[in-house]
Amino acid sequence: MHGSALVGEMATPTRAFLDDLAGRGHVSWLEHERGRLRLELLDEDCMQIWTVAFENGDVTVDREDSAADAVLRIDRAWFDRAVSGQAKLMPAVLRGEISLDGSYGLAIQFSRLLPGPPGQAGPGKVRERGRPSE
């Protein structure tokens, strides 16, 4: 994604997370990942579509409804909690609370980009360089 938030679009934790992710550009521990993950965020009667692409560590975010290797269909309010560190993506997928079609591996890598619980200092926090601390 290029530029700042779209005019007229409300600021949400999801929007802030995706804007931040778009600004990162390169994530070294994703250098061997390639693929496109589409987020279909459901909010009452509307669906927002975001696509996160991984290309050898380069991460891009856009609003295109294009082909994807994995599709996550999520309630936007739930995803707001996930990007705030209050909910975990993959356990919700495994419980059937979130729909995932396609590559589980890509969804797992995406989930590693989400923050851990507020104040967490141990496992799950991503170090500046290398893989997440374990």
N, C-alpha and C positions, 0 to 999 in steps of 0.2 A: 504494500500500500504506500502511496506517496502522499506527502503533505499531512496536514492536521485533520482533526475530526471533521466529518461532513457537516455542512451548515444545516441547522435545524434538527440534527440528530442528538438525542439526549445523552449526556454523559452517564455511563454506568460502569461498574467494576469490570464488566466484560469488555466494554469499549476501551477502557484504559489499559487493560491487559493486552488486547490485540494491537492497540497502537504502540505499546511498549515493545511487544514482540516484533512488530514490523520494523521498529527502529534499531533492533539489535543487529540485523544484517547477517552476521556470521556467528555460529555457535560451534566451537571447536569439537565438542564431543559428539556432534551430529555429522562429522565429516564423511561417514560411510553410509549415510541415509539418503535415500532418494524416494520421493513420492509426494502425492497430494492428498491432504486430508480436508474434507469439507465438513464444516460445522453448520448444522441446520438448527438454529436457535428459535424455539417456539415461544411466542409471547401472545397469549390470548388468541386472536384471530389472524395473527401475522407470523411470518417466518422470515428471519434474517439469515442470509447465507454469507459465510466467510470461508475462504479457502486458505489453508496454510500449506505452503509448499516447502519441501526440504530438498536441497540439491547439493550434496556433498558439503554440508555445513552451512550453506547459505539458506537463510529462512526468509520467505516472502509471505506477505498476507495481502489478500485482495478480496473483493466482494463478488467475484465472478462465479456464476453457477456453471462450472465446467466439470469435465470428467475428473473423477477422484479415485484413488486407490483404497480409501476408507471414507465412510460417511458416518458421522456421529449426529444423532437427532436428540436434542437436549432441550428441556425447559430452560428458558433464558434466566429465570430467577434462580434455578438450581445452579446453573453455570456461573452466575454472579457469586454464589457461595464458594464454588470451586476455585475461581480465580482470586478469591480473598483468603484462600487457605482453610476454609471451613468445611469443605467436602472433598472427597477423593474420587477421581474419575473412574479408574479401573475397577475398584470394588463395586461401584454402582453399575458398571457394565456387566460384571459377573452376576450381580443380583437381578439383572433384567430391568433395572430402573431407567437405563439409558440404552437406546438402540444403536448398535454398531454393526455396520455392513462393511465387509472388506477386511483389510489388513489389521490384525490385532497388533502386530509389531509396530506399525506406524502410530497407532493409537497409544501404545505404551510409551513410545518416544515422545509424543506430544504431551502425555500426562506428566512426564518428567520435567517439562517446562513450567508446569503449574506450581505455585508456591506451596510450601508446607504450612502447617498450622501457625498462627501468629505466635511469635516468641520461640519457635522451634530452633534449636541450635545443633541438633544431632542429625541422624539419618534423614535423607531426603532433601537437605539443603544443597543447592548446587554451588560448588566452589567456583571462583573466578576462572580458574583454568582446570582442564581435565574433566573427569567424570564426577557425578554426584558423590559426595562423601558417603561412606557406608559404615 
